[in-house]
Amino acid sequence: MAITTRNPLSRFRSLTPAGRQYLAEVIEHRPGGQSLVESLDGTRTLVEGQSVAGGGTAIISAGRIVGAAGSLPVVNVELF
């Protein structure tokens, strides 16, 4: 018999994937199936996978490229 929870936060967490995901630009592909990526804060990291072309934006999770992210325009808004 499975134990279920009524806690809304626990139920919500079960719907989302474990681990942190972030967007990064693919700088270059390296031998052995790795890619050098640069996150939005400028940090460069070597990750597994080459499914996104150089210059493209990738979704990174647990040190791996898990897919391509759509290219969206950047909009700056000033609030007074």
Backbone atoms as SQL, in Angstrom:
CREATE TABLE atoms (id INTEGER PRIMARY KEY, chain TEXT, resi INTEGER, resn TEXT, atom TEXT, x REAL, y REAL, z REAL);
INSERT INTO atoms VALUES
  (1, 'A', 1, 'MET', 'N', 0.843, -1.178, 0.000),
  (2, 'A', 1, 'MET', 'CA', 0.000, 0.000, 0.000),
  (3, 'A', 1, 'MET', 'C', 0.889, 1.243, 0.000),
  (4, 'A', 2, 'ALA', 'N', 0.668, 2.124, -0.943),
  (5, 'A', 2, 'ALA', 'CA', 1.468, 3.336, -1.049),
  (6, 'A', 2, 'ALA', 'C', 0.955, 4.387, -0.073),
  (7, 'A', 3, 'ILE', 'N', 1.900, 5.134, 0.467),
  (8, 'A', 3, 'ILE', 'CA', 1.539, 6.212, 1.371),
  (9, 'A', 3, 'ILE', 'C', 1.457, 7.495, 0.551),
  (10, 'A', 4, 'THR', 'N', 0.337, 8.175, 0.633),
  (11, 'A', 4, 'THR', 'CA', 0.182, 9.443, -0.080),
  (12, 'A', 4, 'THR', 'C', 0.139, 10.577, 0.927),
  (13, 'A', 5, 'THR', 'N', 0.449, 11.760, 0.454),
  (14, 'A', 5, 'THR', 'CA', 0.459, 12.911, 1.340),
  (15, 'A', 5, 'THR', 'C', -0.593, 13.918, 0.899),
  (16, 'A', 6, 'ARG', 'N', -1.094, 14.648, 1.840),
  (17, 'A', 6, 'ARG', 'CA', -2.058, 15.704, 1.536),
  (18, 'A', 6, 'ARG', 'C', -1.386, 17.072, 1.588),
  (19, 'A', 7, 'ASN', 'N', -0.119, 17.102, 1.938),
  (20, 'A', 7, 'ASN', 'CA', 0.607, 18.361, 2.015),
  (21, 'A', 7, 'ASN', 'C', 0.783, 18.930, 0.609),
  (22, 'A', 8, 'PRO', 'N', 0.215, 20.118, 0.328),
  (23, 'A', 8, 'PRO', 'CA', 0.297, 20.679, -1.026),
  (24, 'A', 8, 'PRO', 'C', 1.734, 20.922, -1.495),
  (25, 'A', 9, 'LEU', 'N', 2.619, 21.364, -0.605),
  (26, 'A', 9, 'LEU', 'CA', 4.002, 21.622, -0.996),
  (27, 'A', 9, 'LEU', 'C', 4.698, 20.324, -1.394),
  (28, 'A', 10, 'SER', 'N', 4.499, 19.268, -0.656),
  (29, 'A', 10, 'SER', 'CA', 5.100, 17.975, -0.998),
  (30, 'A', 10, 'SER', 'C', 4.563, 17.459, -2.326),
  (31, 'A', 11, 'ARG', 'N', 3.291, 17.645, -2.565),
  (32, 'A', 11, 'ARG', 'CA', 2.697, 17.211, -3.831),
  (33, 'A', 11, 'ARG', 'C', 3.273, 18.014, -4.995),
  (34, 'A', 12, 'PHE', 'N', 3.456, 19.326, -4.800),
  (35, 'A', 12, 'PHE', 'CA', 4.026, 20.162, -5.848),
  (36, 'A', 12, 'PHE', 'C', 5.462, 19.751, -6.147),
  (37, 'A', 13, 'ARG', 'N', 6.261, 19.520, -5.126),
  (38, 'A', 13, 'ARG', 'CA', 7.657, 19.120, -5.323),
  (39, 'A', 13, 'ARG', 'C', 7.768, 17.807, -6.096),
  (40, 'A', 14, 'SER', 'N', 6.805, 16.938, -5.933),
  (41, 'A', 14, 'SER', 'CA', 6.855, 15.663, -6.651),
  (42, 'A', 14, 'SER', 'C', 6.622, 15.860, -8.151),
  (43, 'A', 15, 'LEU', 'N', 6.057, 16.990, -8.557),
  (44, 'A', 15, 'LEU', 'CA', 5.810, 17.263, -9.963),
  (45, 'A', 15, 'LEU', 'C', 7.025, 17.840, -10.679),
  (46, 'A', 16, 'THR', 'N', 7.927, 18.446, -9.932),
  (47, 'A', 16, 'THR', 'CA', 9.092, 19.090, -10.542),
  (48, 'A', 16, 'THR', 'C', 10.297, 18.152, -10.489),
  (49, 'A', 17, 'PRO', 'N', 11.190, 18.250, -11.486),
  (50, 'A', 17, 'PRO', 'CA', 12.367, 17.382, -11.477),
  (51, 'A', 17, 'PRO', 'C', 13.315, 17.739, -10.336),
  (52, 'A', 18, 'ALA', 'N', 13.977, 16.743, -9.821),
  (53, 'A', 18, 'ALA', 'CA', 14.943, 16.974, -8.742),
  (54, 'A', 18, 'ALA', 'C', 16.176, 17.656, -9.316),
  (55, 'A', 19, 'GLY', 'N', 16.788, 18.495, -8.541),
  (56, 'A', 19, 'GLY', 'CA', 18.002, 19.168, -8.986),
  (57, 'A', 19, 'GLY', 'C', 17.712, 20.515, -9.615),
  (58, 'A', 20, 'ARG', 'N', 18.753, 21.262, -9.763),
  (59, 'A', 20, 'ARG', 'CA', 18.663, 22.618, -10.284),
  (60, 'A', 20, 'ARG', 'C', 18.908, 22.627, -11.786),
  (61, 'A', 21, 'GLN', 'N', 18.142, 23.405, -12.509),
  (62, 'A', 21, 'GLN', 'CA', 18.349, 23.576, -13.939),
  (63, 'A', 21, 'GLN', 'C', 18.660, 25.042, -14.202),
  (64, 'A', 22, 'TYR', 'N', 19.501, 25.293, -15.189),
  (65, 'A', 22, 'TYR', 'CA', 19.795, 26.669, -15.553),
  (66, 'A', 22, 'TYR', 'C', 20.095, 26.752, -17.043),
  (67, 'A', 23, 'LEU', 'N', 20.062, 27.961, -17.571),
  (68, 'A', 23, 'LEU', 'CA', 20.344, 28.207, -18.979),
  (69, 'A', 23, 'LEU', 'C', 21.783, 28.656, -19.139),
  (70, 'A', 24, 'ALA', 'N', 22.406, 28.232, -20.230),
  (71, 'A', 24, 'ALA', 'CA', 23.781, 28.627, -20.515),
  (72, 'A', 24, 'ALA', 'C', 24.004, 28.630, -22.018),
  (73, 'A', 25, 'GLU', 'N', 24.888, 29.513, -22.473),
  (74, 'A', 25, 'GLU', 'CA', 25.251, 29.566, -23.885),
  (75, 'A', 25, 'GLU', 'C', 26.375, 28.578, -24.144),
  (76, 'A', 26, 'VAL', 'N', 26.251, 27.802, -25.217),
  (77, 'A', 26, 'VAL', 'CA', 27.296, 26.847, -25.576),
  (78, 'A', 26, 'VAL', 'C', 28.415, 27.626, -26.270),
  (79, 'A', 27, 'ILE', 'N', 29.612, 27.595, -25.678),
  (80, 'A', 27, 'ILE', 'CA', 30.762, 28.307, -26.224),
  (81, 'A', 27, 'ILE', 'C', 31.462, 27.449, -27.278),
  (82, 'A', 28, 'GLU', 'N', 31.762, 26.204, -26.920),
  (83, 'A', 28, 'GLU', 'CA', 32.425, 25.304, -27.864),
  (84, 'A', 28, 'GLU', 'C', 32.242, 23.862, -27.439),
  (85, 'A', 29, 'HIS', 'N', 32.410, 22.966, -28.401),
  (86, 'A', 29, 'HIS', 'CA', 32.373, 21.532, -28.130),
  (87, 'A', 29, 'HIS', 'C', 33.801, 21.052, -27.935),
  (88, 'A', 30, 'ARG', 'N', 33.966, 20.113, -27.018),
  (89, 'A', 30, 'ARG', 'CA', 35.274, 19.539, -26.725),
  (90, 'A', 30, 'ARG', 'C', 35.270, 18.061, -27.096),
  (91, 'A', 31, 'PRO', 'N', 36.455, 17.481, -27.284),
  (92, 'A', 31, 'PRO', 'CA', 36.516, 16.038, -27.560),
  (93, 'A', 31, 'PRO', 'C', 35.928, 15.229, -26.392),
  (94, 'A', 32, 'GLY', 'N', 35.419, 14.081, -26.695),
  (95, 'A', 32, 'GLY', 'CA', 34.882, 13.204, -25.650),
  (96, 'A', 32, 'GLY', 'C', 33.434, 13.493, -25.296),
  (97, 'A', 33, 'GLY', 'N', 32.736, 14.292, -26.115),
  (98, 'A', 33, 'GLY', 'CA', 31.319, 14.527, -25.861),
  (99, 'A', 33, 'GLY', 'C', 31.018, 15.610, -24.853),
  (100, 'A', 34, 'GLN', 'N', 31.973, 16.488, -24.549),
  (101, 'A', 34, 'GLN', 'CA', 31.747, 17.555, -23.590),
  (102, 'A', 34, 'GLN', 'C', 31.609, 18.898, -24.299),
  (103, 'A', 35, 'SER', 'N', 30.988, 19.848, -23.607),
  (104, 'A', 35, 'SER', 'CA', 30.828, 21.199, -24.135),
  (105, 'A', 35, 'SER', 'C', 31.191, 22.207, -23.051),
  (106, 'A', 36, 'LEU', 'N', 31.777, 23.320, -23.488),
  (107, 'A', 36, 'LEU', 'CA', 32.058, 24.438, -22.592),
  (108, 'A', 36, 'LEU', 'C', 30.882, 25.390, -22.712),
  (109, 'A', 37, 'VAL', 'N', 30.250, 25.709, -21.573),
  (110, 'A', 37, 'VAL', 'CA', 29.089, 26.594, -21.569),
  (111, 'A', 37, 'VAL', 'C', 29.346, 27.778, -20.646),
  (112, 'A', 38, 'GLU', 'N', 28.641, 28.877, -20.911),
  (113, 'A', 38, 'GLU', 'CA', 28.743, 30.072, -20.076),
  (114, 'A', 38, 'GLU', 'C', 27.355, 30.446, -19.586),
  (115, 'A', 39, 'SER', 'N', 27.196, 30.502, -18.257),
  (116, 'A', 39, 'SER', 'CA', 25.898, 30.843, -17.682),
  (117, 'A', 39, 'SER', 'C', 25.674, 32.353, -17.727),
  (118, 'A', 40, 'LEU', 'N', 24.492, 32.782, -17.344),
  (119, 'A', 40, 'LEU', 'CA', 24.130, 34.191, -17.428),
  (120, 'A', 40, 'LEU', 'C', 25.007, 35.078, -16.550),
  (121, 'A', 41, 'ASP', 'N', 25.562, 34.529, -15.469),
  (122, 'A', 41, 'ASP', 'CA', 26.428, 35.336, -14.605),
  (123, 'A', 41, 'ASP', 'C', 27.889, 35.331, -15.059),
  (124, 'A', 42, 'GLY', 'N', 28.180, 34.693, -16.201),
  (125, 'A', 42, 'GLY', 'CA', 29.528, 34.688, -16.756),
  (126, 'A', 42, 'GLY', 'C', 30.390, 33.509, -16.352),
  (127, 'A', 43, 'THR', 'N', 29.863, 32.608, -15.529),
  (128, 'A', 43, 'THR', 'CA', 30.609, 31.433, -15.095),
  (129, 'A', 43, 'THR', 'C', 30.699, 30.424, -16.231),
  (130, 'A', 44, 'ARG', 'N', 31.900, 29.947, -16.509),
  (131, 'A', 44, 'ARG', 'CA', 32.082, 28.928, -17.551),
  (132, 'A', 44, 'ARG', 'C', 32.245, 27.561, -16.895),
  (133, 'A', 45, 'THR', 'N', 31.582, 26.563, -17.480),
  (134, 'A', 45, 'THR', 'CA', 31.567, 25.216, -16.927),
  (135, 'A', 45, 'THR', 'C', 31.676, 24.206, -18.061),
  (136, 'A', 46, 'LEU', 'N', 32.354, 23.112, -17.796),
  (137, 'A', 46, 'LEU', 'CA', 32.447, 22.003, -18.742),
  (138, 'A', 46, 'LEU', 'C', 31.344, 21.007, -18.390),
  (139, 'A', 47, 'VAL', 'N', 30.456, 20.716, -19.346),
  (140, 'A', 47, 'VAL', 'CA', 29.324, 19.819, -19.097),
  (141, 'A', 47, 'VAL', 'C', 29.324, 18.688, -20.120),
  (142, 'A', 48, 'GLU', 'N', 28.567, 17.635, -19.834),
  (143, 'A', 48, 'GLU', 'CA', 28.427, 16.495, -20.745),
  (144, 'A', 48, 'GLU', 'C', 27.359, 16.798, -21.786),
  (145, 'A', 49, 'GLY', 'N', 27.607, 16.389, -23.025),
  (146, 'A', 49, 'GLY', 'CA', 26.614, 16.523, -24.081),
  (147, 'A', 49, 'GLY', 'C', 27.008, 17.533, -25.135),
  (148, 'A', 50, 'GLN', 'N', 26.528, 17.278, -26.360),
  (149, 'A', 50, 'GLN', 'CA', 26.803, 18.164, -27.481),
  (150, 'A', 50, 'GLN', 'C', 25.573, 18.328, -28.375),
  (151, 'A', 51, 'SER', 'N', 24.396, 18.197, -27.797),
  (152, 'A', 51, 'SER', 'CA', 23.175, 18.232, -28.601),
  (153, 'A', 51, 'SER', 'C', 22.746, 19.638, -29.012),
  (154, 'A', 52, 'VAL', 'N', 23.380, 20.679, -28.460),
  (155, 'A', 52, 'VAL', 'CA', 23.058, 22.058, -28.820),
  (156, 'A', 52, 'VAL', 'C', 24.264, 22.651, -29.535),
  (157, 'A', 53, 'ALA', 'N', 24.029, 23.286, -30.669),
  (158, 'A', 53, 'ALA', 'CA', 25.114, 23.856, -31.468),
  (159, 'A', 53, 'ALA', 'C', 25.795, 25.009, -30.739),
  (160, 'A', 54, 'GLY', 'N', 27.047, 25.252, -31.097),
  (161, 'A', 54, 'GLY', 'CA', 27.794, 26.364, -30.532),
  (162, 'A', 54, 'GLY', 'C', 27.059, 27.672, -30.777),
  (163, 'A', 55, 'GLY', 'N', 27.002, 28.523, -29.770),
  (164, 'A', 55, 'GLY', 'CA', 26.278, 29.784, -29.866),
  (165, 'A', 55, 'GLY', 'C', 24.824, 29.666, -29.446),
  (166, 'A', 56, 'GLY', 'N', 24.332, 28.436, -29.316),
  (167, 'A', 56, 'GLY', 'CA', 22.949, 28.215, -28.903),
  (168, 'A', 56, 'GLY', 'C', 22.814, 28.232, -27.389),
  (169, 'A', 57, 'THR', 'N', 21.588, 28.302, -26.927),
  (170, 'A', 57, 'THR', 'CA', 21.309, 28.293, -25.491),
  (171, 'A', 57, 'THR', 'C', 20.819, 26.905, -25.092),
  (172, 'A', 58, 'ALA', 'N', 21.445, 26.368, -24.046),
  (173, 'A', 58, 'ALA', 'CA', 21.123, 25.010, -23.587),
  (174, 'A', 58, 'ALA', 'C', 20.546, 25.031, -22.182),
  (175, 'A', 59, 'ILE', 'N', 19.735, 24.030, -21.883),
  (176, 'A', 59, 'ILE', 'CA', 19.242, 23.802, -20.529),
  (177, 'A', 59, 'ILE', 'C', 20.193, 22.799, -19.887),
  (178, 'A', 60, 'ILE', 'N', 20.774, 23.167, -18.735),
  (179, 'A', 60, 'ILE', 'CA', 21.755, 22.342, -18.043),
  (180, 'A', 60, 'ILE', 'C', 21.152, 21.817, -16.747),
  (181, 'A', 61, 'SER', 'N', 21.308, 20.524, -16.496),
  (182, 'A', 61, 'SER', 'CA', 20.855, 19.912, -15.252),
  (183, 'A', 61, 'SER', 'C', 21.840, 18.824, -14.856),
  (184, 'A', 62, 'ALA', 'N', 22.315, 18.875, -13.643),
  (185, 'A', 62, 'ALA', 'CA', 23.231, 17.867, -13.094),
  (186, 'A', 62, 'ALA', 'C', 24.467, 17.684, -13.977),
  (187, 'A', 63, 'GLY', 'N', 24.999, 18.790, -14.507),
  (188, 'A', 63, 'GLY', 'CA', 26.222, 18.715, -15.285),
  (189, 'A', 63, 'GLY', 'C', 26.063, 18.163, -16.693),
  (190, 'A', 64, 'ARG', 'N', 24.825, 18.134, -17.199),
  (191, 'A', 64, 'ARG', 'CA', 24.557, 17.604, -18.539),
  (192, 'A', 64, 'ARG', 'C', 23.650, 18.563, -19.298),
  (193, 'A', 65, 'ILE', 'N', 23.829, 18.602, -20.615),
  (194, 'A', 65, 'ILE', 'CA', 22.897, 19.330, -21.463),
  (195, 'A', 65, 'ILE', 'C', 21.676, 18.433, -21.633),
  (196, 'A', 66, 'VAL', 'N', 20.501, 18.945, -21.229),
  (197, 'A', 66, 'VAL', 'CA', 19.287, 18.141, -21.322),
  (198, 'A', 66, 'VAL', 'C', 18.393, 18.589, -22.473),
  (199, 'A', 67, 'GLY', 'N', 18.726, 19.712, -23.108),
  (200, 'A', 67, 'GLY', 'CA', 17.934, 20.159, -24.240),
  (201, 'A', 67, 'GLY', 'C', 18.285, 21.575, -24.644),
  (202, 'A', 68, 'ALA', 'N', 17.702, 21.991, -25.738),
  (203, 'A', 68, 'ALA', 'CA', 17.915, 23.347, -26.239),
  (204, 'A', 68, 'ALA', 'C', 16.821, 24.255, -25.699),
  (205, 'A', 69, 'ALA', 'N', 17.198, 25.493, -25.424),
  (206, 'A', 69, 'ALA', 'CA', 16.223, 26.499, -24.996),
  (207, 'A', 69, 'ALA', 'C', 15.941, 27.416, -26.175),
  (208, 'A', 70, 'GLY', 'N', 14.735, 27.864, -26.286),
  (209, 'A', 70, 'GLY', 'CA', 14.382, 28.788, -27.359),
  (210, 'A', 70, 'GLY', 'C', 15.118, 30.100, -27.209),
  (211, 'A', 71, 'SER', 'N', 15.370, 30.764, -28.307),
  (212, 'A', 71, 'SER', 'CA', 16.057, 32.044, -28.215),
  (213, 'A', 71, 'SER', 'C', 15.005, 33.143, -28.100),
  (214, 'A', 72, 'LEU', 'N', 15.017, 33.809, -26.983),
  (215, 'A', 72, 'LEU', 'CA', 14.061, 34.872, -26.712),
  (216, 'A', 72, 'LEU', 'C', 14.790, 36.207, -26.636),
  (217, 'A', 73, 'PRO', 'N', 14.137, 37.285, -27.019),
  (218, 'A', 73, 'PRO', 'CA', 14.798, 38.591, -26.935),
  (219, 'A', 73, 'PRO', 'C', 14.945, 39.031, -25.479),
  (220, 'A', 74, 'VAL', 'N', 15.978, 39.831, -25.238),
  (221, 'A', 74, 'VAL', 'CA', 16.195, 40.377, -23.898),
  (222, 'A', 74, 'VAL', 'C', 15.556, 41.747, -23.861),
  (223, 'A', 75, 'VAL', 'N', 14.766, 42.003, -22.825),
  (224, 'A', 75, 'VAL', 'CA', 14.067, 43.280, -22.678),
  (225, 'A', 75, 'VAL', 'C', 14.451, 43.876, -21.332),
  (226, 'A', 76, 'ASN', 'N', 14.915, 45.116, -21.349),
  (227, 'A', 76, 'ASN', 'CA', 15.228, 45.839, -20.120),
  (228, 'A', 76, 'ASN', 'C', 14.088, 46.797, -19.818),
  (229, 'A', 77, 'VAL', 'N', 13.602, 46.775, -18.597),
  (230, 'A', 77, 'VAL', 'CA', 12.491, 47.633, -18.187),
  (231, 'A', 77, 'VAL', 'C', 12.933, 48.439, -16.978),
  (232, 'A', 78, 'GLU', 'N', 12.750, 49.755, -17.027),
  (233, 'A', 78, 'GLU', 'CA', 13.058, 50.601, -15.885),
  (234, 'A', 78, 'GLU', 'C', 11.792, 50.876, -15.108),
  (235, 'A', 79, 'LEU', 'N', 11.838, 50.652, -13.799),
  (236, 'A', 79, 'LEU', 'CA', 10.697, 50.917, -12.944),
  (237, 'A', 79, 'LEU', 'C', 11.017, 52.135, -12.083),
  (238, 'A', 80, 'PHE', 'N', 10.074, 53.034, -12.007),
  (239, 'A', 80, 'PHE', 'CA', 10.285, 54.254, -11.200),
  (240, 'A', 80, 'PHE', 'C', 9.456, 54.209, -9.959);
